[in-house]
Amino acid sequence: MCEAFAAAVHRIDTTIDEDWAAAYQRAVAYLDATLAGSAALRDPVRQTVQWQEWVHHRAHTEVQIAPYAGDALPPDTAEQRHHAVLITVQPIGRDGWRGPLERHTVVCALQPSTGGWRISDYEIG
């Protein structure tokens, strides 16, 4: 679940996405109802200089996920699980341009819900 969420949040295509928020809207499917509701209330993301550069190159992101090797996560219980991944993202323009690599850690807390386990909290660092 955390891997799919992390990939969805970081997968961007400027030819179809209006801004960074489009990725978050696609990732809502992995969130529990409370967190999904708060995500829906967020203001649209402002288009930054970086976004404009990506649009100029008609960029999309290449996303790679690797196992987390950081600090120990809290122990799992019947009511909550923790999972983390390392994600590497690189914007690639349709004109051959390549932006800088970014590496992030995504740590997810999951709780059971009617549709199975869903992310109840997350941190991207």
Disulfide bonds with the S-S distance in Angstrom:
Cys2-Cys108 2.19
